[in-house]
């Protein structure tokens, strides 16, 4: 049975499968929704899940890797984004996102979702937040202007001092983690494929990174800033007069130089011409004081993505080849990005 959500909710009676209209206050309504949604998801029955989504007027959104995201027409608050974190581990994604959205709201940062509630009940925590509705940034007819607005939003986020949990945790996939992957993980993975025709090239690029001094440069101390943690441009939307972003589950502390490099070298940024990024370096906080750290982080980020795509080179051959060319370009003495 389907019922559009209103102030008269129709909760299912599990013993009779009948429904009885009943007015629920906001908190009780949300708890009932989450309980029913969790039961439907845990059951693995697609029909039951579809019925639950339809009954509560929930619309699934795409894009979640470690969670499921829905739009709920909350009768008390209007369109609400609900994120359920099905992957729970020591990375504390739900806590990071809730802490960041709360902190940004306290400092008056707009163009990001507004936190509404958090539910830590059960094995799958959930967060409710306002719905940020806009056009995907990469589909903007004026991409340079959208990216310029994106940097302004980044500036506002970075201007908020990390506090509480966010002052204690590095962002997920930090520059230090990238270096760890290149130093401790990838060499062992390459060793498992000694006869692969690509292994020698990968080892050569890795040796060049080790000999460049980049690892030492990215270790130099710098002031911490609040970081979104996820540089994927798919998380950015073009709003009427700005660019806004969603997904703060990787957030934590970072540095301006590391985040600027991670943004430019994220694989979602490869279709943005380098001359556009050159023009945005100042807006991303790169200046003569941190340029060496930025360049080192840039080469580190590019090589890290090569390591990621190397593991998937069979099914993502075109992306791997493109990233291989990018790393070679950045490591070349003739690269326009070189000091």
C-alpha positions as CSV (number, residue, x, y, z in Angstrom):
1,X,0.0,0.0,0.0
2,X,1.2,3.5,-0.9
3,X,0.5,6.6,1.0
4,X,2.0,10.0,0.4
5,X,3.5,11.4,3.6
6,X,1.5,14.1,5.3
7,X,0.7,15.0,8.9
8,X,-1.5,11.9,9.0
9,X,1.0,9.1,8.7
10,X,-0.1,5.5,7.9
11,X,2.1,3.2,10.0
12,X,1.9,-0.5,9.1
13,X,0.5,-2.9,11.6
14,X,2.8,-5.9,11.2
15,X,0.2,-8.3,12.7
16,X,-2.7,-7.4,10.4
17,X,-1.0,-5.6,7.5
18,X,-3.6,-2.9,7.9
19,X,-2.9,0.8,8.3
20,X,-4.3,3.2,10.7
21,X,-4.0,7.0,10.3
22,X,-2.1,8.6,13.2
23,X,-0.5,12.0,13.6
24,X,3.2,11.7,14.5
25,X,5.4,14.5,15.9
26,X,8.7,15.1,13.9
27,X,11.0,13.0,16.0
28,X,8.6,10.0,16.2
29,X,8.0,10.2,12.4
30,X,11.8,10.1,11.7
31,X,12.3,7.2,14.1
32,X,9.5,5.2,12.5
33,X,10.9,5.8,9.0
34,X,14.4,4.8,9.9
35,X,13.2,1.6,11.7
36,X,11.1,0.5,8.8
37,X,13.8,1.4,6.3
38,X,16.5,-0.5,8.2
39,X,14.3,-3.6,8.5
40,X,13.5,-3.5,4.7
41,X,17.2,-3.1,3.8
42,X,18.3,-5.9,6.1
43,X,15.8,-8.3,4.7
44,X,17.3,-8.2,1.3
45,X,13.9,-8.3,-0.4
46,X,13.8,-5.8,-3.2
47,X,10.0,-5.8,-3.3
48,X,9.8,-5.0,0.5
49,X,12.4,-2.2,0.1
50,X,10.5,-0.7,-2.9
51,X,7.3,-0.8,-0.9
52,X,8.9,0.9,2.0
53,X,10.5,3.6,-0.2
54,X,7.2,4.2,-1.9
55,X,5.2,4.3,1.3
56,X,7.5,6.9,2.9
57,X,7.9,8.9,-0.4
58,X,11.7,8.2,-0.4
59,X,13.6,8.7,-3.6
60,X,17.1,7.0,-3.8
61,X,20.0,9.2,-4.9
62,X,23.0,7.9,-6.8
63,X,26.7,8.3,-5.9
64,X,27.0,6.9,-2.4
65,X,30.0,4.5,-2.0
66,X,29.8,3.7,1.7
67,X,26.2,4.7,2.3
68,X,22.8,4.9,0.8
69,X,21.2,8.3,0.2
70,X,17.5,9.2,-0.1
71,X,15.4,12.3,-0.5
72,X,12.5,12.3,2.0
73,X,9.6,14.8,1.7
74,X,9.5,15.4,5.4
75,X,6.1,17.0,6.2
76,X,7.6,19.0,9.0
77,X,10.9,20.2,7.3
78,X,10.3,19.8,3.6
79,X,12.7,17.9,1.3
80,X,15.4,16.2,3.4
81,X,18.4,14.3,2.5
82,X,18.8,11.1,4.5
83,X,22.2,9.3,4.5
84,X,22.5,5.8,5.9
85,X,26.0,4.6,6.6
86,X,26.1,0.8,5.9
87,X,29.9,0.7,6.1
88,X,30.9,1.4,9.7
89,X,34.5,1.2,10.8
90,X,37.2,3.1,12.6
91,X,37.1,5.9,9.9
92,X,34.0,7.3,11.7
93,X,32.4,8.6,8.5
94,X,29.1,9.5,10.1
95,X,30.8,11.3,13.0
96,X,33.0,13.2,10.6
97,X,30.1,14.4,8.5
98,X,27.9,15.4,11.4
99,X,30.7,17.2,13.1
100,X,31.7,19.1,10.0
101,X,28.2,20.1,9.0
102,X,27.5,21.2,12.6
103,X,30.7,23.3,12.7
104,X,30.1,24.9,9.4
105,X,26.5,25.8,10.4
106,X,27.8,27.4,13.6
107,X,30.1,29.6,11.6
108,X,27.5,30.6,9.1
109,X,28.9,28.8,6.1
110,X,26.3,28.3,3.4
111,X,26.3,26.4,0.1
112,X,26.6,23.2,2.1
113,X,23.8,21.0,3.6
114,X,22.4,22.1,7.0
115,X,22.5,19.4,9.7
116,X,19.1,18.4,11.0
117,X,19.5,15.3,13.1
118,X,21.7,12.3,13.6
119,X,20.6,8.8,14.6
120,X,23.3,6.5,15.9
121,X,20.8,3.7,16.7
122,X,21.7,0.2,15.4
123,X,24.5,-0.9,13.2
124,X,23.8,1.7,10.5
125,X,23.9,5.3,11.7
126,X,21.9,7.9,9.8
127,X,22.1,11.6,9.3
128,X,19.3,14.0,8.1
129,X,20.4,17.2,6.4
130,X,18.8,19.8,4.2
131,X,18.7,19.0,0.5
132,X,21.2,20.9,-1.7
133,X,19.7,21.0,-5.1
134,X,21.6,22.2,-8.1
135,X,23.2,21.3,-11.5
136,X,26.3,19.1,-11.4
137,X,29.3,21.3,-11.6
138,X,30.9,19.4,-14.5
139,X,27.7,20.0,-16.5
140,X,28.0,23.7,-16.1
141,X,27.9,25.7,-19.4
142,X,30.5,28.0,-17.9
143,X,32.9,25.6,-16.1
144,X,35.7,28.1,-15.3
145,X,33.1,30.4,-13.5
146,X,31.7,27.4,-11.6
147,X,35.2,26.3,-10.6
148,X,36.0,29.9,-9.5
149,X,32.9,29.8,-7.3
150,X,33.9,26.4,-6.0
151,X,37.2,27.9,-4.7
152,X,35.3,30.6,-2.9
153,X,33.3,27.9,-1.1
154,X,36.5,26.1,-0.3
155,X,38.0,29.3,1.2
156,X,35.0,29.7,3.5
157,X,35.3,26.1,4.7
158,X,39.0,26.4,5.3
159,X,38.5,29.6,7.2
160,X,36.7,27.7,9.9
161,X,39.1,26.5,12.5
162,X,39.0,22.7,13.0
163,X,37.7,21.9,16.5
164,X,36.6,18.9,18.5
165,X,36.8,15.6,16.6
166,X,38.0,17.5,13.5
167,X,41.0,18.9,15.3
168,X,42.1,15.4,16.2
169,X,41.7,13.5,12.9
170,X,43.4,13.9,9.6
171,X,41.1,13.8,6.7
172,X,40.5,10.4,5.2
173,X,43.0,9.8,2.3
174,X,45.4,12.4,3.6
175,X,48.6,13.2,1.9
176,X,50.4,11.2,4.5
177,X,48.2,8.2,3.7
178,X,49.1,8.7,0.0
179,X,52.8,8.6,0.9
180,X,52.2,5.5,3.0
181,X,50.5,3.8,0.1
182,X,53.4,4.5,-2.2
183,X,56.0,3.5,0.3
184,X,54.5,0.5,2.0
185,X,51.7,-0.9,-0.1
186,X,52.3,-0.4,-3.8
187,X,55.9,-1.8,-3.9
188,X,54.6,-5.1,-2.4
189,X,51.7,-5.2,-4.9
190,X,54.1,-4.7,-7.8
191,X,56.4,-7.5,-6.5
192,X,53.5,-9.9,-7.0
193,X,53.6,-9.2,-10.8
194,X,57.4,-9.3,-11.7
195,X,56.7,-10.4,-15.2
196,X,54.0,-7.9,-16.0
197,X,55.2,-5.7,-18.8
198,X,54.1,-2.6,-16.9
199,X,55.9,-3.4,-13.6
200,X,59.3,-2.1,-14.7
201,X,57.7,1.3,-15.7
202,X,55.8,1.5,-12.5
203,X,58.9,0.9,-10.4
204,X,60.8,3.5,-12.4
205,X,58.2,6.1,-11.7
206,X,58.0,5.1,-8.1
207,X,61.8,5.3,-7.8
208,X,61.8,8.8,-9.3
209,X,59.3,9.9,-6.7
210,X,61.4,8.5,-3.9
211,X,64.5,10.3,-5.3
212,X,62.7,13.6,-5.8
213,X,62.5,14.7,-2.2
214,X,58.7,15.0,-2.5
215,X,58.1,12.8,0.5
216,X,60.2,15.0,2.7
217,X,58.5,18.2,1.4
218,X,55.0,17.0,2.1
219,X,56.0,16.2,5.6
220,X,57.0,19.8,6.4
221,X,54.7,21.4,9.0
222,X,52.1,23.8,7.9
223,X,48.9,25.2,9.6
224,X,46.0,22.9,9.7
225,X,42.8,23.8,7.9
226,X,39.4,22.2,7.8
227,X,39.2,19.9,4.8
228,X,36.2,18.3,3.0
229,X,38.5,15.3,2.4
230,X,36.9,14.3,-0.9
231,X,38.1,16.2,-4.0
232,X,35.7,14.5,-6.4
233,X,34.1,17.2,-8.5
234,X,30.9,15.0,-8.7
235,X,30.2,16.3,-5.2
236,X,29.9,19.9,-6.4
237,X,26.7,21.6,-7.6
238,X,26.1,24.9,-9.4
239,X,23.6,26.9,-7.4
240,X,21.9,30.1,-8.4
241,X,24.9,32.4,-7.4
242,X,27.5,30.0,-6.1
243,X,28.9,26.5,-6.2
244,X,27.9,24.2,-3.3
245,X,29.2,20.8,-2.2
246,X,27.9,17.7,-0.4
247,X,29.6,14.6,1.1
248,X,31.7,15.5,4.2
249,X,32.2,11.9,5.5
250,X,36.0,12.1,4.7
251,X,36.5,15.4,6.4
252,X,39.2,16.3,8.9
253,X,42.3,18.4,9.1
254,X,44.7,19.0,6.3
255,X,46.8,21.8,4.7
256,X,46.0,24.3,2.0
257,X,48.8,23.0,-0.3
258,X,47.8,19.3,0.1
259,X,44.1,20.0,-0.6
260,X,44.9,22.2,-3.6
261,X,47.1,19.5,-5.1
262,X,44.5,16.8,-4.3
263,X,41.8,18.8,-6.0
264,X,43.8,19.4,-9.2
265,X,45.0,15.8,-9.4
266,X,41.8,14.0,-8.6
267,X,40.8,11.9,-11.6
268,X,37.5,13.7,-11.8
269,X,39.5,16.9,-12.6
270,X,41.3,15.5,-15.6
271,X,38.9,17.0,-18.1
272,X,39.6,20.5,-16.7
273,X,42.4,22.1,-18.8
274,X,45.6,22.9,-16.9
275,X,45.4,26.6,-17.9
276,X,42.1,26.8,-15.9
277,X,43.8,25.3,-12.9
278,X,46.8,27.7,-13.3
279,X,44.4,30.6,-13.0
280,X,42.8,29.2,-9.8
281,X,46.0,28.5,-7.9
282,X,45.8,31.7,-5.9
283,X,42.2,31.1,-5.1
284,X,43.1,27.6,-3.8
285,X,45.6,29.2,-1.5
286,X,48.8,28.4,-3.4
287,X,51.4,31.1,-3.2
288,X,55.2,31.5,-3.2
289,X,55.4,30.4,0.5
290,X,53.8,26.9,-0.1
291,X,54.5,26.3,-3.8
292,X,57.2,23.7,-3.2
293,X,54.9,21.7,-0.9
294,X,52.1,22.1,-3.4
295,X,54.2,20.7,-6.3
296,X,55.4,17.8,-4.2
297,X,51.9,17.0,-3.1
298,X,50.7,17.3,-6.7
299,X,53.2,14.7,-7.9
300,X,52.4,12.5,-4.9
301,X,48.6,12.6,-5.6
302,X,49.0,11.9,-9.3
303,X,51.2,8.8,-8.5
304,X,48.8,7.6,-5.9
305,X,46.0,7.7,-8.5
306,X,48.2,5.8,-10.8
307,X,48.6,3.1,-8.1
308,X,44.8,2.9,-7.7
309,X,44.2,2.6,-11.4
310,X,47.1,0.1,-11.9
311,X,45.1,-2.3,-9.8
312,X,42.2,-1.9,-12.2
313,X,44.2,-1.5,-15.4
314,X,42.3,-4.4,-17.0
315,X,38.9,-2.8,-16.9
316,X,39.9,0.8,-16.7
317,X,42.7,0.7,-19.4
318,X,41.9,4.1,-20.9
319,X,41.9,5.9,-17.5
320,X,45.1,4.1,-16.5
321,X,46.9,5.2,-19.7
322,X,45.8,8.7,-19.2
323,X,47.0,8.8,-15.6
324,X,50.3,7.3,-16.7
325,X,50.8,10.1,-19.1
326,X,49.9,12.6,-16.3
327,X,52.5,11.2,-13.9
328,X,55.2,11.3,-16.6
329,X,54.3,14.9,-17.4
330,X,54.5,16.0,-13.8
331,X,57.8,14.2,-13.2
332,X,59.4,15.5,-16.4
333,X,61.9,18.4,-16.1
334,X,60.0,20.1,-18.9
335,X,56.7,20.0,-17.2
336,X,55.0,23.4,-16.9
337,X,54.2,22.5,-13.4
338,X,57.8,22.0,-12.4
339,X,59.5,24.6,-10.2
